[in-house]
Amino acid sequence: MIWEWLMNRVADMIVWLSAQITAMIPPVPSWVASLPGYIQTLAGYLGTVSHWLPVEMLIVVIVALSATWGAGLAIKGIRIVASFLTLGGGGAG
């Protein structure tokens, strides 16, 4: 009974906190809401430049670099976490 009352108070606190956070978030600006239109316009402009600038190759290079950096960061994170795990090991002596 006490546990149920406590859980109800925690749930009420979470609902109140989420309402406060939601009230602090400003509305989305109109230029963000119409962003796909801007992207389509940019793609139209880049389509005419593709004779001089290999846009397809640049997209492949950017995706490959992003994937490489992401994999490198993931490996680095795994190595950092693994360095904290001794798994029963001890000192060097």
PDB file with one MODEL, atoms N, CA, C and O in Angstrom:
MODEL        1
ATOM      1  N   MET A   1       0.811  -1.176   0.000  1.00  0.00           N
ATOM      2  CA  MET A   1       0.000   0.000   0.000  1.00  0.00           C
ATOM      3  C   MET A   1       0.868   1.259   0.000  1.00  0.00           C
ATOM      4  O   MET A   1       0.595   2.204  -0.740  1.00  0.00           O
ATOM      5  N   ILE A   2       1.896   1.269   0.817  1.00  0.00           N
ATOM      6  CA  ILE A   2       2.822   2.400   0.825  1.00  0.00           C
ATOM      7  C   ILE A   2       3.582   2.434  -0.492  1.00  0.00           C
ATOM      8  O   ILE A   2       3.821   3.505  -1.050  1.00  0.00           O
ATOM      9  N   TRP A   3       3.958   1.267  -0.985  1.00  0.00           N
ATOM     10  CA  TRP A   3       4.702   1.189  -2.245  1.00  0.00           C
ATOM     11  C   TRP A   3       3.851   1.728  -3.404  1.00  0.00           C
ATOM     12  O   TRP A   3       4.354   2.439  -4.273  1.00  0.00           O
ATOM     13  N   GLU A   4       2.553   1.380  -3.405  1.00  0.00           N
ATOM     14  CA  GLU A   4       1.661   1.865  -4.454  1.00  0.00           C
ATOM     15  C   GLU A   4       1.511   3.379  -4.374  1.00  0.00           C
ATOM     16  O   GLU A   4       1.527   4.054  -5.403  1.00  0.00           O
ATOM     17  N   TRP A   5       1.365   3.924  -3.163  1.00  0.00           N
ATOM     18  CA  TRP A   5       1.269   5.368  -2.989  1.00  0.00           C
ATOM     19  C   TRP A   5       2.542   6.047  -3.477  1.00  0.00           C
ATOM     20  O   TRP A   5       2.480   7.077  -4.149  1.00  0.00           O
ATOM     21  N   LEU A   6       3.693   5.474  -3.144  1.00  0.00           N
ATOM     22  CA  LEU A   6       4.971   6.047  -3.558  1.00  0.00           C
ATOM     23  C   LEU A   6       5.109   6.017  -5.082  1.00  0.00           C
ATOM     24  O   LEU A   6       5.570   6.990  -5.679  1.00  0.00           O
ATOM     25  N   MET A   7       4.718   4.927  -5.705  1.00  0.00           N
ATOM     26  CA  MET A   7       4.809   4.834  -7.159  1.00  0.00           C
ATOM     27  C   MET A   7       3.851   5.822  -7.837  1.00  0.00           C
ATOM     28  O   MET A   7       4.176   6.377  -8.886  1.00  0.00           O
ATOM     29  N   ASN A   8       2.675   6.042  -7.241  1.00  0.00           N
ATOM     30  CA  ASN A   8       1.739   7.035  -7.773  1.00  0.00           C
ATOM     31  C   ASN A   8       2.332   8.439  -7.684  1.00  0.00           C
ATOM     32  O   ASN A   8       2.176   9.236  -8.609  1.00  0.00           O
ATOM     33  N   ARG A   9       3.010   8.746  -6.584  1.00  0.00           N
ATOM     34  CA  ARG A   9       3.646  10.068  -6.440  1.00  0.00           C
ATOM     35  C   ARG A   9       4.779  10.236  -7.447  1.00  0.00           C
ATOM     36  O   ARG A   9       4.943  11.318  -8.011  1.00  0.00           O
ATOM     37  N   VAL A  10       5.563   9.182  -7.683  1.00  0.00           N
ATOM     38  CA  VAL A  10       6.646   9.242  -8.672  1.00  0.00           C
ATOM     39  C   VAL A  10       6.063   9.432 -10.064  1.00  0.00           C
ATOM     40  O   VAL A  10       6.590  10.218 -10.852  1.00  0.00           O
ATOM     41  N   ALA A  11       4.987   8.725 -10.376  1.00  0.00           N
ATOM     42  CA  ALA A  11       4.345   8.876 -11.689  1.00  0.00           C
ATOM     43  C   ALA A  11       3.794  10.284 -11.853  1.00  0.00           C
ATOM     44  O   ALA A  11       3.923  10.878 -12.924  1.00  0.00           O
ATOM     45  N   ASP A  12       3.171  10.835 -10.783  1.00  0.00           N
ATOM     46  CA  ASP A  12       2.666  12.208 -10.850  1.00  0.00           C
ATOM     47  C   ASP A  12       3.806  13.194 -11.082  1.00  0.00           C
ATOM     48  O   ASP A  12       3.657  14.152 -11.840  1.00  0.00           O
ATOM     49  N   MET A  13       4.936  12.963 -10.435  1.00  0.00           N
ATOM     50  CA  MET A  13       6.086  13.847 -10.596  1.00  0.00           C
ATOM     51  C   MET A  13       6.629  13.785 -12.026  1.00  0.00           C
ATOM     52  O   MET A  13       7.019  14.807 -12.591  1.00  0.00           O
ATOM     53  N   ILE A  14       6.651  12.597 -12.598  1.00  0.00           N
ATOM     54  CA  ILE A  14       7.132  12.445 -13.974  1.00  0.00           C
ATOM     55  C   ILE A  14       6.197  13.145 -14.951  1.00  0.00           C
ATOM     56  O   ILE A  14       6.652  13.797 -15.891  1.00  0.00           O
ATOM     57  N   VAL A  15       4.882  13.010 -14.730  1.00  0.00           N
ATOM     58  CA  VAL A  15       3.901  13.684 -15.592  1.00  0.00           C
ATOM     59  C   VAL A  15       4.054  15.195 -15.472  1.00  0.00           C
ATOM     60  O   VAL A  15       4.024  15.898 -16.483  1.00  0.00           O
ATOM     61  N   TRP A  16       4.219  15.708 -14.250  1.00  0.00           N
ATOM     62  CA  TRP A  16       4.384  17.143 -14.047  1.00  0.00           C
ATOM     63  C   TRP A  16       5.664  17.637 -14.712  1.00  0.00           C
ATOM     64  O   TRP A  16       5.660  18.681 -15.364  1.00  0.00           O
ATOM     65  N   LEU A  17       6.764  16.894 -14.551  1.00  0.00           N
ATOM     66  CA  LEU A  17       8.036  17.294 -15.135  1.00  0.00           C
ATOM     67  C   LEU A  17       7.972  17.292 -16.661  1.00  0.00           C
ATOM     68  O   LEU A  17       8.497  18.201 -17.303  1.00  0.00           O
ATOM     69  N   SER A  18       7.334  16.280 -17.245  1.00  0.00           N
ATOM     70  CA  SER A  18       7.225  16.240 -18.707  1.00  0.00           C
ATOM     71  C   SER A  18       6.351  17.385 -19.218  1.00  0.00           C
ATOM     72  O   SER A  18       6.608  17.917 -20.298  1.00  0.00           O
ATOM     73  N   ALA A  19       5.331  17.771 -18.466  1.00  0.00           N
ATOM     74  CA  ALA A  19       4.496  18.910 -18.867  1.00  0.00           C
ATOM     75  C   ALA A  19       5.299  20.206 -18.817  1.00  0.00           C
ATOM     76  O   ALA A  19       5.140  21.067 -19.681  1.00  0.00           O
ATOM     77  N   GLN A  20       6.163  20.349 -17.808  1.00  0.00           N
ATOM     78  CA  GLN A  20       6.985  21.549 -17.704  1.00  0.00           C
ATOM     79  C   GLN A  20       7.996  21.625 -18.841  1.00  0.00           C
ATOM     80  O   GLN A  20       8.217  22.697 -19.405  1.00  0.00           O
ATOM     81  N   ILE A  21       8.606  20.505 -19.176  1.00  0.00           N
ATOM     82  CA  ILE A  21       9.591  20.486 -20.256  1.00  0.00           C
ATOM     83  C   ILE A  21       8.914  20.760 -21.588  1.00  0.00           C
ATOM     84  O   ILE A  21       9.453  21.499 -22.412  1.00  0.00           O
ATOM     85  N   THR A  22       7.739  20.177 -21.814  1.00  0.00           N
ATOM     86  CA  THR A  22       7.000  20.402 -23.052  1.00  0.00           C
ATOM     87  C   THR A  22       6.610  21.874 -23.190  1.00  0.00           C
ATOM     88  O   THR A  22       6.617  22.415 -24.295  1.00  0.00           O
ATOM     89  N   ALA A  23       6.274  22.519 -22.080  1.00  0.00           N
ATOM     90  CA  ALA A  23       5.885  23.928 -22.129  1.00  0.00           C
ATOM     91  C   ALA A  23       7.081  24.826 -22.454  1.00  0.00           C
ATOM     92  O   ALA A  23       6.893  25.921 -22.985  1.00  0.00           O
ATOM     93  N   MET A  24       8.301  24.391 -22.150  1.00  0.00           N
ATOM     94  CA  MET A  24       9.484  25.208 -22.411  1.00  0.00           C
ATOM     95  C   MET A  24       9.964  25.112 -23.854  1.00  0.00           C
ATOM     96  O   MET A  24      10.722  25.972 -24.303  1.00  0.00           O
ATOM     97  N   ILE A  25       9.544  24.093 -24.587  1.00  0.00           N
ATOM     98  CA  ILE A  25      10.006  23.901 -25.960  1.00  0.00           C
ATOM     99  C   ILE A  25       9.261  24.859 -26.874  1.00  0.00           C
ATOM    100  O   ILE A  25       8.031  24.849 -26.912  1.00  0.00           O
ATOM    101  N   PRO A  26      10.004  25.697 -27.619  1.00  0.00           N
ATOM    102  CA  PRO A  26       9.318  26.647 -28.507  1.00  0.00           C
ATOM    103  C   PRO A  26       8.729  25.940 -29.723  1.00  0.00           C
ATOM    104  O   PRO A  26       9.123  24.818 -30.041  1.00  0.00           O
ATOM    105  N   PRO A  27       7.784  26.591 -30.405  1.00  0.00           N
ATOM    106  CA  PRO A  27       7.221  25.977 -31.612  1.00  0.00           C
ATOM    107  C   PRO A  27       8.257  25.909 -32.728  1.00  0.00           C
ATOM    108  O   PRO A  27       9.227  26.667 -32.732  1.00  0.00           O
ATOM    109  N   VAL A  28       8.048  25.010 -33.659  1.00  0.00           N
ATOM    110  CA  VAL A  28       8.977  24.821 -34.770  1.00  0.00           C
ATOM    111  C   VAL A  28       8.866  26.003 -35.729  1.00  0.00           C
ATOM    112  O   VAL A  28       7.760  26.356 -36.139  1.00  0.00           O
ATOM    113  N   PRO A  29      10.003  26.629 -36.099  1.00  0.00           N
ATOM    114  CA  PRO A  29       9.931  27.738 -37.052  1.00  0.00           C
ATOM    115  C   PRO A  29       9.414  27.273 -38.412  1.00  0.00           C
ATOM    116  O   PRO A  29       9.538  26.101 -38.768  1.00  0.00           O
ATOM    117  N   SER A  30       8.837  28.202 -39.162  1.00  0.00           N
ATOM    118  CA  SER A  30       8.241  27.839 -40.447  1.00  0.00           C
ATOM    119  C   SER A  30       9.297  27.394 -41.449  1.00  0.00           C
ATOM    120  O   SER A  30       9.015  26.555 -42.305  1.00  0.00           O
ATOM    121  N   TRP A  31      10.513  27.942 -41.360  1.00  0.00           N
ATOM    122  CA  TRP A  31      11.537  27.545 -42.329  1.00  0.00           C
ATOM    123  C   TRP A  31      11.999  26.115 -42.089  1.00  0.00           C
ATOM    124  O   TRP A  31      12.464  25.458 -43.021  1.00  0.00           O
ATOM    125  N   VAL A  32      11.881  25.617 -40.861  1.00  0.00           N
ATOM    126  CA  VAL A  32      12.227  24.221 -40.592  1.00  0.00           C
ATOM    127  C   VAL A  32      11.118  23.312 -41.109  1.00  0.00           C
ATOM    128  O   VAL A  32      11.388  22.230 -41.631  1.00  0.00           O
ATOM    129  N   ALA A  33       9.878  23.748 -40.963  1.00  0.00           N
ATOM    130  CA  ALA A  33       8.761  22.936 -41.422  1.00  0.00           C
ATOM    131  C   ALA A  33       8.749  22.802 -42.945  1.00  0.00           C
ATOM    132  O   ALA A  33       8.278  21.794 -43.473  1.00  0.00           O
ATOM    133  N   SER A  34       9.266  23.813 -43.658  1.00  0.00           N
ATOM    134  CA  SER A  34       9.290  23.752 -45.120  1.00  0.00           C
ATOM    135  C   SER A  34      10.670  23.359 -45.639  1.00  0.00           C
ATOM    136  O   SER A  34      11.013  23.691 -46.773  1.00  0.00           O
ATOM    137  N   LEU A  35      11.455  22.672 -44.846  1.00  0.00           N
ATOM    138  CA  LEU A  35      12.808  22.284 -45.230  1.00  0.00           C
ATOM    139  C   LEU A  35      12.858  21.380 -46.454  1.00  0.00           C
ATOM    140  O   LEU A  35      13.758  21.569 -47.272  1.00  0.00           O
ATOM    141  N   PRO A  36      11.962  20.410 -46.650  1.00  0.00           N
ATOM    142  CA  PRO A  36      12.037  19.587 -47.862  1.00  0.00           C
ATOM    143  C   PRO A  36      11.953  20.402 -49.153  1.00  0.00           C
ATOM    144  O   PRO A  36      12.559  20.020 -50.154  1.00  0.00           O
ATOM    145  N   GLY A  37      11.225  21.500 -49.151  1.00  0.00           N
ATOM    146  CA  GLY A  37      11.177  22.364 -50.328  1.00  0.00           C
ATOM    147  C   GLY A  37      12.537  22.956 -50.636  1.00  0.00           C
ATOM    148  O   GLY A  37      12.934  23.034 -51.799  1.00  0.00           O
ATOM    149  N   TYR A  38      13.263  23.378 -49.592  1.00  0.00           N
ATOM    150  CA  TYR A  38      14.597  23.915 -49.780  1.00  0.00           C
ATOM    151  C   TYR A  38      15.552  22.848 -50.300  1.00  0.00           C
ATOM    152  O   TYR A  38      16.400  23.119 -51.150  1.00  0.00           O
ATOM    153  N   ILE A  39      15.409  21.650 -49.788  1.00  0.00           N
ATOM    154  CA  ILE A  39      16.278  20.557 -50.242  1.00  0.00           C
ATOM    155  C   ILE A  39      16.001  20.244 -51.709  1.00  0.00           C
ATOM    156  O   ILE A  39      16.930  19.985 -52.474  1.00  0.00           O
ATOM    157  N   GLN A  40      14.743  20.267 -52.101  1.00  0.00           N
ATOM    158  CA  GLN A  40      14.398  20.008 -53.497  1.00  0.00           C
ATOM    159  C   GLN A  40      14.959  21.116 -54.393  1.00  0.00           C
ATOM    160  O   GLN A  40      15.455  20.834 -55.484  1.00  0.00           O
ATOM    161  N   THR A  41      14.886  22.358 -53.948  1.00  0.00           N
ATOM    162  CA  THR A  41      15.452  23.461 -54.726  1.00  0.00           C
ATOM    163  C   THR A  41      16.953  23.312 -54.851  1.00  0.00           C
ATOM    164  O   THR A  41      17.509  23.510 -55.931  1.00  0.00           O
ATOM    165  N   LEU A  42      17.621  22.963 -53.753  1.00  0.00           N
ATOM    166  CA  LEU A  42      19.067  22.763 -53.783  1.00  0.00           C
ATOM    167  C   LEU A  42      19.437  21.618 -54.716  1.00  0.00           C
ATOM    168  O   LEU A  42      20.414  21.715 -55.458  1.00  0.00           O
ATOM    169  N   ALA A  43      18.674  20.546 -54.687  1.00  0.00           N
ATOM    170  CA  ALA A  43      18.938  19.421 -55.584  1.00  0.00           C
ATOM    171  C   ALA A  43      18.758  19.842 -57.040  1.00  0.00           C
ATOM    172  O   ALA A  43      19.504  19.391 -57.909  1.00  0.00           O
ATOM    173  N   GLY A  44      17.775  20.701 -57.316  1.00  0.00           N
ATOM    174  CA  GLY A  44      17.588  21.210 -58.674  1.00  0.00           C
ATOM    175  C   GLY A  44      18.768  22.049 -59.136  1.00  0.00           C
ATOM    176  O   GLY A  44      19.195  21.953 -60.286  1.00  0.00           O
ATOM    177  N   TYR A  45      19.298  22.880 -58.228  1.00  0.00           N
ATOM    178  CA  TYR A  45      20.465  23.690 -58.578  1.00  0.00           C
ATOM    179  C   TYR A  45      21.688  22.809 -58.807  1.00  0.00           C
ATOM    180  O   TYR A  45      22.457  23.031 -59.742  1.00  0.00           O
ATOM    181  N   LEU A  46      21.860  21.814 -57.953  1.00  0.00           N
ATOM    182  CA  LEU A  46      23.021  20.936 -58.105  1.00  0.00           C
ATOM    183  C   LEU A  46      22.898  20.043 -59.329  1.00  0.00           C
ATOM    184  O   LEU A  46      23.911  19.596 -59.867  1.00  0.00           O
ATOM    185  N   GLY A  47      21.692  19.778 -59.772  1.00  0.00           N
ATOM    186  CA  GLY A  47      21.504  18.971 -60.966  1.00  0.00           C
ATOM    187  C   GLY A  47      22.062  19.641 -62.202  1.00  0.00           C
ATOM    188  O   GLY A  47      22.555  18.966 -63.106  1.00  0.00           O
ATOM    189  N   THR A  48      21.991  20.967 -62.253  1.00  0.00           N
ATOM    190  CA  THR A  48      22.547  21.680 -63.400  1.00  0.00           C
ATOM    191  C   THR A  48      24.053  21.826 -63.308  1.00  0.00           C
ATOM    192  O   THR A  48      24.714  22.059 -64.320  1.00  0.00           O
ATOM    193  N   VAL A  49      24.607  21.694 -62.111  1.00  0.00           N
ATOM    194  CA  VAL A  49      26.052  21.829 -61.924  1.00  0.00           C
ATOM    195  C   VAL A  49      26.752  20.485 -62.098  1.00  0.00           C
ATOM    196  O   VAL A  49      27.981  20.427 -62.135  1.00  0.00           O
ATOM    197  N   SER A  50      25.989  19.419 -62.204  1.00  0.00           N
ATOM    198  CA  SER A  50      26.592  18.085 -62.212  1.00  0.00           C
ATOM    199  C   SER A  50      27.470  17.831 -63.431  1.00  0.00           C
ATOM    200  O   SER A  50      28.226  16.860 -63.444  1.00  0.00           O
ATOM    201  N   HIS A  51      27.391  18.669 -64.445  1.00  0.00           N
ATOM    202  CA  HIS A  51      28.274  18.499 -65.600  1.00  0.00           C
ATOM    203  C   HIS A  51      29.713  18.845 -65.232  1.00  0.00           C
ATOM    204  O   HIS A  51      30.655  18.254 -65.759  1.00  0.00           O
ATOM    205  N   TRP A  52      29.877  19.808 -64.323  1.00  0.00           N
ATOM    206  CA  TRP A  52      31.217  20.226 -63.924  1.00  0.00           C
ATOM    207  C   TRP A  52      31.638  19.634 -62.591  1.00  0.00           C
ATOM    208  O   TRP A  52      32.830  19.463 -62.339  1.00  0.00           O
ATOM    209  N   LEU A  53      30.688  19.323 -61.744  1.00  0.00           N
ATOM    210  CA  LEU A  53      30.969  18.807 -60.406  1.00  0.00           C
ATOM    211  C   LEU A  53      30.331  17.427 -60.270  1.00  0.00           C
ATOM    212  O   LEU A  53      29.110  17.307 -60.372  1.00  0.00           O
ATOM    213  N   PRO A  54      31.125  16.391 -60.044  1.00  0.00           N
ATOM    214  CA  PRO A  54      30.549  15.037 -59.948  1.00  0.00           C
ATOM    215  C   PRO A  54      29.818  14.836 -58.614  1.00  0.00           C
ATOM    216  O   PRO A  54      30.392  14.329 -57.650  1.00  0.00           O
ATOM    217  N   VAL A  55      28.559  15.236 -58.575  1.00  0.00           N
ATOM    218  CA  VAL A  55      27.776  15.210 -57.340  1.00  0.00           C
ATOM    219  C   VAL A  55      27.608  13.784 -56.830  1.00  0.00           C
ATOM    220  O   VAL A  55      27.695  13.551 -55.625  1.00  0.00           O
ATOM    221  N   GLU A  56      27.372  12.840 -57.710  1.00  0.00           N
ATOM    222  CA  GLU A  56      27.183  11.456 -57.282  1.00  0.00           C
ATOM    223  C   GLU A  56      28.427  10.935 -56.584  1.00  0.00           C
ATOM    224  O   GLU A  56      28.331  10.237 -55.574  1.00  0.00           O
ATOM    225  N   MET A  57      29.609  11.275 -57.123  1.00  0.00           N
ATOM    226  CA  MET A  57      30.857  10.832 -56.509  1.00  0.00           C
ATOM    227  C   MET A  57      31.049  11.498 -55.145  1.00  0.00           C
ATOM    228  O   MET A  57      31.513  10.860 -54.200  1.00  0.00           O
ATOM    229  N   LEU A  58      30.690  12.784 -55.044  1.00  0.00           N
ATOM    230  CA  LEU A  58      30.814  13.473 -53.763  1.00  0.00           C
ATOM    231  C   LEU A  58      29.901  12.861 -52.715  1.00  0.00           C
ATOM    232  O   LEU A  58      30.285  12.748 -51.551  1.00  0.00           O
ATOM    233  N   ILE A  59      28.702  12.467 -53.109  1.00  0.00           N
ATOM    234  CA  ILE A  59      27.777  11.840 -52.163  1.00  0.00           C
ATOM    235  C   ILE A  59      28.343  10.512 -51.680  1.00  0.00           C
ATOM    236  O   ILE A  59      28.272  10.201 -50.491  1.00  0.00           O
ATOM    237  N   VAL A  60      28.904   9.726 -52.600  1.00  0.00           N
ATOM    238  CA  VAL A  60      29.501   8.445 -52.217  1.00  0.00           C
ATOM    239  C   VAL A  60      30.674   8.667 -51.272  1.00  0.00           C
ATOM    240  O   VAL A  60      30.827   7.938 -50.292  1.00  0.00           O
ATOM    241  N   VAL A  61      31.507   9.671 -51.558  1.00  0.00           N
ATOM    242  CA  VAL A  61      32.664   9.956 -50.704  1.00  0.00           C
ATOM    243  C   VAL A  61      32.210  10.413 -49.323  1.00  0.00           C
ATOM    244  O   VAL A  61      32.774   9.980 -48.317  1.00  0.00           O
ATOM    245  N   ILE A  62      31.206  11.274 -49.255  1.00  0.00           N
ATOM    246  CA  ILE A  62      30.724  11.761 -47.957  1.00  0.00           C
ATOM    247  C   ILE A  62      30.119  10.621 -47.147  1.00  0.00           C
ATOM    248  O   ILE A  62      30.349  10.531 -45.941  1.00  0.00           O
ATOM    249  N   VAL A  63      29.356   9.756 -47.790  1.00  0.00           N
ATOM    250  CA  VAL A  63      28.766   8.612 -47.083  1.00  0.00           C
ATOM    251  C   VAL A  63      29.864   7.667 -46.603  1.00  0.00           C
ATOM    252  O   VAL A  63      29.804   7.168 -45.480  1.00  0.00           O
ATOM    253  N   ALA A  64      30.871   7.418 -47.450  1.00  0.00           N
ATOM    254  CA  ALA A  64      31.959   6.521 -47.054  1.00  0.00           C
ATOM    255  C   ALA A  64      32.760   7.110 -45.890  1.00  0.00           C
ATOM    256  O   ALA A  64      33.117   6.392 -44.956  1.00  0.00           O
ATOM    257  N   LEU A  65      33.040   8.405 -45.944  1.00  0.00           N
ATOM    258  CA  LEU A  65      33.762   9.037 -44.835  1.00  0.00           C
ATOM    259  C   LEU A  65      32.944   8.997 -43.548  1.00  0.00           C
ATOM    260  O   LEU A  65      33.486   8.724 -42.477  1.00  0.00           O
ATOM    261  N   SER A  66      31.652   9.266 -43.648  1.00  0.00           N
ATOM    262  CA  SER A  66      30.801   9.229 -42.455  1.00  0.00           C
ATOM    263  C   SER A  66      30.750   7.826 -41.865  1.00  0.00           C
ATOM    264  O   SER A  66      30.805   7.662 -40.647  1.00  0.00           O
ATOM    265  N   ALA A  67      30.646   6.820 -42.719  1.00  0.00           N
ATOM    266  CA  ALA A  67      30.625   5.441 -42.229  1.00  0.00           C
ATOM    267  C   ALA A  67      31.949   5.071 -41.579  1.00  0.00           C
ATOM    268  O   ALA A  67      31.970   4.395 -40.550  1.00  0.00           O
ATOM    269  N   THR A  68      33.052   5.508 -42.172  1.00  0.00           N
ATOM    270  CA  THR A  68      34.372   5.213 -41.605  1.00  0.00           C
ATOM    271  C   THR A  68      34.546   5.894 -40.258  1.00  0.00           C
ATOM    272  O   THR A  68      35.012   5.275 -39.302  1.00  0.00           O
ATOM    273  N   TRP A  69      34.174   7.168 -40.179  1.00  0.00           N
ATOM    274  CA  TRP A  69      34.275   7.872 -38.899  1.00  0.00           C
ATOM    275  C   TRP A  69      33.363   7.245 -37.847  1.00  0.00           C
ATOM    276  O   TRP A  69      33.752   7.111 -36.687  1.00  0.00           O
ATOM    277  N   GLY A  70      32.160   6.865 -38.246  1.00  0.00           N
ATOM    278  CA  GLY A  70      31.239   6.216 -37.305  1.00  0.00           C
ATOM    279  C   GLY A  70      31.779   4.892 -36.805  1.00  0.00           C
ATOM    280  O   GLY A  70      31.676   4.584 -35.618  1.00  0.00           O
ATOM    281  N   ALA A  71      32.363   4.096 -37.716  1.00  0.00           N
ATOM    282  CA  ALA A  71      32.938   2.815 -37.300  1.00  0.00           C
ATOM    283  C   ALA A  71      34.131   3.047 -36.378  1.00  0.00           C
ATOM    284  O   ALA A  71      34.308   2.335 -35.390  1.00  0.00           O
ATOM    285  N   GLY A  72      34.944   4.044 -36.706  1.00  0.00           N
ATOM    286  CA  GLY A  72      36.094   4.350 -35.853  1.00  0.00           C
ATOM    287  C   GLY A  72      35.675   4.783 -34.461  1.00  0.00           C
ATOM    288  O   GLY A  72      36.272   4.366 -33.469  1.00  0.00           O
ATOM    289  N   LEU A  73      34.640   5.628 -34.385  1.00  0.00           N
ATOM    290  CA  LEU A  73      34.151   6.056 -33.071  1.00  0.00           C
ATOM    291  C   LEU A  73      33.542   4.890 -32.300  1.00  0.00           C
ATOM    292  O   LEU A  73      33.703   4.797 -31.083  1.00  0.00           O
ATOM    293  N   ALA A  74      32.844   3.998 -33.004  1.00  0.00           N
ATOM    294  CA  ALA A  74      32.266   2.834 -32.335  1.00  0.00           C
ATOM    295  C   ALA A  74      33.366   1.929 -31.787  1.00  0.00           C
ATOM    296  O   ALA A  74      33.271   1.450 -30.657  1.00  0.00           O
ATOM    297  N   ILE A  75      34.405   1.693 -32.581  1.00  0.00           N
ATOM    298  CA  ILE A  75      35.513   0.854 -32.118  1.00  0.00           C
ATOM    299  C   ILE A  75      36.217   1.503 -30.942  1.00  0.00           C
ATOM    300  O   ILE A  75      36.565   0.829 -29.973  1.00  0.00           O
ATOM    301  N   LYS A  76      36.428   2.813 -31.022  1.00  0.00           N
ATOM    302  CA  LYS A  76      37.083   3.519 -29.919  1.00  0.00           C
ATOM    303  C   LYS A  76      36.238   3.416 -28.647  1.00  0.00           C
ATOM    304  O   LYS A  76      36.773   3.200 -27.560  1.00  0.00           O
ATOM    305  N   GLY A  77      34.923   3.570 -28.784  1.00  0.00           N
ATOM    306  CA  GLY A  77      34.045   3.458 -27.616  1.00  0.00           C
ATOM    307  C   GLY A  77      34.069   2.065 -27.017  1.00  0.00           C
ATOM    308  O   GLY A  77      34.089   1.911 -25.796  1.00  0.00           O
ATOM    309  N   ILE A  78      34.068   1.044 -27.874  1.00  0.00           N
ATOM    310  CA  ILE A  78      34.122  -0.331 -27.384  1.00  0.00           C
ATOM    311  C   ILE A  78      35.447  -0.587 -26.665  1.00  0.00           C
ATOM    312  O   ILE A  78      35.476  -1.256 -25.632  1.00  0.00           O
ATOM    313  N   ARG A  79      36.532  -0.058 -27.209  1.00  0.00           N
ATOM    314  CA  ARG A  79      37.834  -0.253 -26.567  1.00  0.00           C
ATOM    315  C   ARG A  79      37.903   0.462 -25.226  1.00  0.00           C
ATOM    316  O   ARG A  79      38.513  -0.044 -24.284  1.00  0.00           O
ATOM    317  N   ILE A  80      37.280   1.639 -25.129  1.00  0.00           N
ATOM    318  CA  ILE A  80      37.272   2.366 -23.855  1.00  0.00           C
ATOM    319  C   ILE A  80      36.487   1.584 -22.814  1.00  0.00           C
ATOM    320  O   ILE A  80      36.934   1.435 -21.676  1.00  0.00           O
ATOM    321  N   VAL A  81      35.314   1.084 -23.203  1.00  0.00           N
ATOM    322  CA  VAL A  81      34.504   0.309 -22.261  1.00  0.00           C
ATOM    323  C   VAL A  81      35.221  -0.979 -21.888  1.00  0.00           C
ATOM    324  O   VAL A  81      35.201  -1.381 -20.725  1.00  0.00           O
ATOM    325  N   ALA A  82      35.853  -1.630 -22.856  1.00  0.00           N
ATOM    326  CA  ALA A  82      36.546  -2.887 -22.582  1.00  0.00           C
ATOM    327  C   ALA A  82      37.755  -2.672 -21.677  1.00  0.00           C
ATOM    328  O   ALA A  82      38.154  -3.587 -20.957  1.00  0.00           O
ATOM    329  N   SER A  83      38.338  -1.486 -21.700  1.00  0.00           N
ATOM    330  CA  SER A  83      39.507  -1.246 -20.852  1.00  0.00           C
ATOM    331  C   SER A  83      39.129  -1.199 -19.376  1.00  0.00           C
ATOM    332  O   SER A  83      39.987  -1.384 -18.512  1.00  0.00           O
ATOM    333  N   PHE A  84      37.846  -0.953 -19.075  1.00  0.00           N
ATOM    334  CA  PHE A  84      37.414  -0.947 -17.684  1.00  0.00           C
ATOM    335  C   PHE A  84      37.125  -2.347 -17.161  1.00  0.00           C
ATOM    336  O   PHE A  84      37.008  -2.540 -15.951  1.00  0.00           O
ATOM    337  N   LEU A  85      37.007  -3.322 -18.047  1.00  0.00           N
ATOM    338  CA  LEU A  85      36.693  -4.683 -17.641  1.00  0.00           C
ATOM    339  C   LEU A  85      37.981  -5.468 -17.430  1.00  0.00           C
ATOM    340  O   LEU A  85      38.724  -5.708 -18.382  1.00  0.00           O
ATOM    341  N   THR A  86      38.247  -5.862 -16.216  1.00  0.00           N
ATOM    342  CA  THR A  86      39.474  -6.633 -15.953  1.00  0.00           C
ATOM    343  C   THR A  86      39.228  -8.131 -16.112  1.00  0.00           C
ATOM    344  O   THR A  86      40.166  -8.885 -16.372  1.00  0.00           O
ATOM    345  N   LEU A  87      37.981  -8.572 -15.960  1.00  0.00           N
ATOM    346  CA  LEU A  87      37.589  -9.973 -16.106  1.00  0.00           C
ATOM    347  C   LEU A  87      38.434 -10.897 -15.241  1.00  0.00           C
ATOM    348  O   LEU A  87      38.856 -11.962 -15.691  1.00  0.00           O
ATOM    349  N   GLY A  88      38.673 -10.501 -14.033  1.00  0.00           N
ATOM    350  CA  GLY A  88      39.388 -11.357 -13.084  1.00  0.00           C
ATOM    351  C   GLY A  88      40.888 -11.199 -13.146  1.00  0.00           C
ATOM    352  O   GLY A  88      41.607 -11.805 -12.352  1.00  0.00           O
ATOM    353  N   GLY A  89      41.369 -10.407 -14.065  1.00  0.00           N
ATOM    354  CA  GLY A  89      42.811 -10.181 -14.149  1.00  0.00           C
ATOM    355  C   GLY A  89      43.278  -9.363 -12.958  1.00  0.00           C
ATOM    356  O   GLY A  89      42.472  -8.898 -12.154  1.00  0.00           O
ATOM    357  N   GLY A  90      44.526  -9.201 -12.861  1.00  0.00           N
ATOM    358  CA  GLY A  90      45.039  -8.464 -11.736  1.00  0.00           C
ATOM    359  C   GLY A  90      46.179  -7.561 -12.169  1.00  0.00           C
ATOM    360  O   GLY A  90      46.192  -7.041 -13.285  1.00  0.00           O
ATOM    361  N   GLY A  91      47.096  -7.390 -11.305  1.00  0.00           N
ATOM    362  CA  GLY A  91      48.241  -6.555 -11.590  1.00  0.00           C
ATOM    363  C   GLY A  91      49.222  -7.287 -12.484  1.00  0.00           C
ATOM    364  O   GLY A  91      49.018  -8.451 -12.829  1.00  0.00           O
ATOM    365  N   ALA A  92      50.271  -6.603 -12.851  1.00  0.00           N
ATOM    366  CA  ALA A  92      51.280  -7.181 -13.730  1.00  0.00           C
ATOM    367  C   ALA A  92      52.210  -8.103 -12.964  1.00  0.00           C
ATOM    368  O   ALA A  92      52.947  -8.881 -13.570  1.00  0.00           O
ATOM    369  N   GLY A  93      52.186  -8.029 -11.679  1.00  0.00           N
ATOM    370  CA  GLY A  93      53.126  -8.826 -10.882  1.00  0.00           C
ATOM    371  C   GLY A  93      52.513 -10.045 -10.378  1.00  0.00           C
ATOM    372  O   GLY A  93      53.168 -10.826  -9.689  1.00  0.00           O
TER     373      GLY A  93
ENDMDL
END
